[in-house]
Amino acid sequence: MIKDPSLHKFDDRTELLAHRIFEYVLQRIRMSPAPLDGPLTPQQLAEATGTMITRYGLGYDDTFRLFSDVLAPACISSDHPRYLAFVPTAPSEASTLFDLVVSASSIYGDWWLEGAGAIHAENETLRWLAGLAGFPAGAGGAFVSGGTLGNLAALTTARDTWRRKHDRSAFDGGLPLAIAAAASAHSSVRLAAKVLDIDLVAVPGDERGRLTGDALRTTLAAVTDREVFAVVASGGATNTGLIDDLRGVVEVAGERGMWVHVDAAYGGAALASSIGRPLFAGIEGADSFVIDPHKWLFSPFDCAALVYRQPALARQALTQHAEYLETLDATGEWNPSDFAVHMTRRVRGLPLWFSLAAHGTDAYDRAVTHGILLAKEAARMIEATAGLELLMEPQLSVVLFRKRGWTAEQYQAWSDDLLARQIALVVPTVYDGESVLRLCFVNPLTTTDDIQLILTELT
């Protein structure tokens, strides 16, 4: 028998590495807070690491030391309480630790045959999210890597459903297909349209950039050279945190037989909040939505929940067929590979399931609500600070404001200095053509003291 155990041999060195890794993880989650750290240039990193991939290997000790002492500090800690740029993350300790279990368990998460127990736990978590959105009991989907892939899968399903309904193949003649969205839609919506080779009809936003039913109706009435089969609404725009007019969009789409997809990758977590849920009125009438638990539901990267009102439509559009796969198509089995554009998949929904099951939904309500209330408090603090101007009342947990008289270069220099001094990561954005500042709150450990420290740096 030919056997080479050199890569898969559990010995004293392996056990020591396991203990060292677990100690590192415990130290990391005990830090309050962990350092922000920051990037190095490629040249600096090359000089600091030397050649890492060698013929005979560096051994466990030296390799792990490279990661902990050189590579990790060259990354910014996105769960820092004063990491308020982009959309941060704040995984719970329970979900972080259980992510180790997911990796160690080697569960293949695309087919029920191999991952039934894990997929069952994921599905219960998806049903919780579907219930928050008012979807029927039969709703479901799969956990994918992020909102980008979720948006692509949902729109692929929408296109396939429209073609079957209208008895039209990809090669038939007729008007080109298109989707509609406001300019405030996430960049991944434009990317999905590009990948699907369809047009994107831009709908003018209201005074705050939101997609409304009235504007959608007016825009669609003027479109005569394309078939608009779907509309994408934002359940919390990334740049502003604003929720589109979901009820109005669903009404107009229903009149025209269009698919409604809600990109709630960032903001959809607010459905778990008793004060946030009413803001999503109308989402119950959508056909699909996506929420990224790694953003505001305290799950590690990478985890996005894609949910369909009628999962059978996704199965018709996305199931892959091959000789070696047909045995998997058993009645009653739930294969996540049927609901998105993927095949190999880790059971990335399990860390969320574990944390949610362990802590309970009330704890999640409180943690998400904290971000919403903190944004309102930040708005009041900005209004009370001389030289600063609040641009709009926050709806979820994003706050936009300006420092009067500052240029884009001044904002960037201030941001760079703040990170260099390890105070915070706050980066400028652009709103209505102007460089401004943006704070995004998702971390329950962020306090008003953190906000005051940042605002003081602007005075």
HUBEL-V760221 format. One record per residue. N is the residue number from 0. RES is the residue in one letter. PSI is psi in whole degrees, 0 to 359 (* if undefined). Layout:
# HUBEL-V760221
N | RES | PSI
N | RES | PSI
This chain:
# HUBEL-V760221
0 | M | 131
1 | I | 128
2 | K | 132
3 | D | 99
4 | P | 9
5 | S | 330
6 | L | 345
7 | H | 55
8 | K | 118
9 | F | 116
10 | D | 191
11 | D | 323
12 | R | 319
13 | T | 317
14 | E | 320
15 | L | 320
16 | L | 318
17 | A | 315
18 | H | 319
19 | R | 319
20 | I | 316
21 | F | 323
22 | E | 320
23 | Y | 315
24 | V | 315
25 | L | 317
26 | Q | 320
27 | R | 317
28 | I | 346
29 | R | 336
30 | M | 137
31 | S | 89
32 | P | 171
33 | A | 154
34 | P | 149
35 | L | 316
36 | D | 196
37 | G | 167
38 | P | 154
39 | L | 165
40 | T | 160
41 | P | 321
42 | Q | 317
43 | Q | 318
44 | L | 319
45 | A | 320
46 | E | 324
47 | A | 328
48 | T | 330
49 | G | 198
50 | T | 121
51 | M | 328
52 | I | 107
53 | T | 170
54 | R | 318
55 | Y | 359
56 | G | 155
57 | L | 348
58 | G | 161
59 | Y | 315
60 | D | 307
61 | D | 324
62 | T | 316
63 | F | 327
64 | R | 323
65 | L | 316
66 | F | 307
67 | S | 327
68 | D | 336
69 | V | 305
70 | L | 312
71 | A | 316
72 | P | 348
73 | A | 12
74 | C | 147
75 | I | 136
76 | S | 105
77 | S | 356
78 | D | 13
79 | H | 139
80 | P | 337
81 | R | 20
82 | Y | 99
83 | L | 19
84 | A | 164
85 | F | 228
86 | V | 111
87 | P | 187
88 | T | 160
89 | A | 68
90 | P | 139
91 | S | 158
92 | E | 322
93 | A | 316
94 | S | 325
95 | T | 312
96 | L | 323
97 | F | 338
98 | D | 328
99 | L | 321
100 | V | 318
101 | V | 315
102 | S | 320
103 | A | 337
104 | S | 343
105 | S | 49
106 | I | 126
107 | Y | 121
108 | G | 16
109 | D | 337
110 | W | 136
111 | W | 323
112 | L | 319
113 | E | 340
114 | G | 31
115 | A | 311
116 | G | 315
117 | A | 319
118 | I | 324
119 | H | 316
120 | A | 318
121 | E | 317
122 | N | 324
123 | E | 323
124 | T | 319
125 | L | 323
126 | R | 326
127 | W | 313
128 | L | 318
129 | A | 320
130 | G | 321
131 | L | 327
132 | A | 359
133 | G | 19
134 | F | 155
135 | P | 170
136 | A | 330
137 | G | 0
138 | A | 153
139 | G | 182
140 | G | 232
141 | A | 158
142 | F | 129
143 | V | 185
144 | S | 328
145 | G | 176
146 | G | 329
147 | T | 310
148 | L | 325
149 | G | 316
150 | N | 318
151 | L | 315
152 | A | 316
153 | A | 318
154 | L | 330
155 | T | 316
156 | T | 318
157 | A | 317
158 | R | 315
159 | D | 320
160 | T | 318
161 | W | 317
162 | R | 317
163 | R | 322
164 | K | 326
165 | H | 11
166 | D | 51
167 | R | 128
168 | S | 176
169 | A | 342
170 | F | 2
171 | D | 160
172 | G | 191
173 | G | 179
174 | L | 148
175 | P | 149
176 | L | 154
177 | A | 160
178 | I | 160
179 | A | 144
180 | A | 160
181 | A | 165
182 | A | 337
183 | S | 355
184 | A | 152
185 | H | 150
186 | S | 334
187 | S | 339
188 | V | 318
189 | R | 322
190 | L | 319
191 | A | 318
192 | A | 321
193 | K | 315
194 | V | 320
195 | L | 354
196 | D | 49
197 | I | 163
198 | D | 160
199 | L | 119
200 | V | 119
201 | A | 126
202 | V | 125
203 | P | 136
204 | G | 168
205 | D | 196
206 | E | 342
207 | R | 6
208 | G | 4
209 | R | 146
210 | L | 128
211 | T | 158
212 | G | 319
213 | D | 314
214 | A | 323
215 | L | 316
216 | R | 316
217 | T | 316
218 | T | 314
219 | L | 327
220 | A | 335
221 | A | 354
222 | V | 111
223 | T | 354
224 | D | 7
225 | R | 154
226 | E | 109
227 | V | 109
228 | F | 349
229 | A | 156
230 | V | 140
231 | V | 121
232 | A | 152
233 | S | 128
234 | G | 57
235 | G | 85
236 | A | 139
237 | T | 318
238 | N | 326
239 | T | 341
240 | G | 8
241 | L | 146
242 | I | 132
243 | D | 170
244 | D | 78
245 | L | 319
246 | R | 316
247 | G | 320
248 | V | 316
249 | V | 320
250 | E | 312
251 | V | 317
252 | A | 322
253 | G | 324
254 | E | 331
255 | R | 5
256 | G | 34
257 | M | 151
258 | W | 138
259 | V | 119
260 | H | 131
261 | V | 114
262 | D | 96
263 | A | 34
264 | A | 313
265 | Y | 303
266 | G | 342
267 | G | 338
268 | A | 334
269 | A | 348
270 | L | 335
271 | A | 351
272 | S | 134
273 | S | 333
274 | I | 345
275 | G | 329
276 | R | 318
277 | P | 340
278 | L | 346
279 | F | 23
280 | A | 126
281 | G | 338
282 | I | 336
283 | E | 343
284 | G | 1
285 | A | 167
286 | D | 335
287 | S | 159
288 | F | 162
289 | V | 137
290 | I | 134
291 | D | 101
292 | P | 338
293 | H | 356
294 | K | 303
295 | W | 14
296 | L | 20
297 | F | 41
298 | S | 152
299 | P | 163
300 | F | 148
301 | D | 135
302 | C | 116
303 | A | 134
304 | A | 119
305 | L | 121
306 | V | 133
307 | Y | 142
308 | R | 316
309 | Q | 89
310 | P | 334
311 | A | 329
312 | L | 321
313 | A | 320
314 | R | 320
315 | Q | 324
316 | A | 329
317 | L | 350
318 | T | 131
319 | Q | 144
320 | H | 134
321 | A | 161
322 | E | 318
323 | Y | 356
324 | L | 343
325 | E | 332
326 | T | 344
327 | L | 349
328 | D | 67
329 | A | 143
330 | T | 133
331 | G | 351
332 | E | 148
333 | W | 103
334 | N | 110
335 | P | 337
336 | S | 341
337 | D | 353
338 | F | 6
339 | A | 180
340 | V | 78
341 | H | 167
342 | M | 287
343 | T | 129
344 | R | 130
345 | R | 157
346 | V | 72
347 | R | 350
348 | G | 350
349 | L | 320
350 | P | 321
351 | L | 313
352 | W | 313
353 | F | 313
354 | S | 318
355 | L | 315
356 | A | 323
357 | A | 318
358 | H | 331
359 | G | 158
360 | T | 333
361 | D | 321
362 | A | 322
363 | Y | 322
364 | D | 311
365 | R | 319
366 | A | 319
367 | V | 319
368 | T | 325
369 | H | 316
370 | G | 321
371 | I | 314
372 | L | 325
373 | L | 323
374 | A | 319
375 | K | 320
376 | E | 321
377 | A | 321
378 | A | 317
379 | R | 322
380 | M | 323
381 | I | 316
382 | E | 334
383 | A | 0
384 | T | 122
385 | A | 137
386 | G | 351
387 | L | 150
388 | E | 123
389 | L | 132
390 | L | 328
391 | M | 156
392 | E | 127
393 | P | 141
394 | Q | 318
395 | L | 250
396 | S | 21
397 | V | 135
398 | V | 124
399 | L | 134
400 | F | 166
401 | R | 156
402 | K | 119
403 | R | 130
404 | G | 354
405 | W | 146
406 | T | 170
407 | A | 323
408 | E | 323
409 | Q | 319
410 | Y | 315
411 | Q | 319
412 | A | 319
413 | W | 315
414 | S | 315
415 | D | 319
416 | D | 322
417 | L | 319
418 | L | 319
419 | A | 327
420 | R | 7
421 | Q | 35
422 | I | 310
423 | A | 165
424 | L | 105
425 | V | 117
426 | V | 152
427 | P | 158
428 | T | 183
429 | V | 128
430 | Y | 125
431 | D | 39
432 | G | 4
433 | E | 140
434 | S | 129
435 | V | 182
436 | L | 152
437 | R | 132
438 | L | 136
439 | C | 120
440 | F | 119
441 | V | 348
442 | N | 119
443 | P | 347
444 | L | 351
445 | T | 136
446 | T | 172
447 | T | 334
448 | D | 321
449 | D | 317
450 | I | 315
451 | Q | 322
452 | L | 317
453 | I | 314
454 | L | 326
455 | T | 326
456 | E | 349
457 | L | 356
458 | T | *
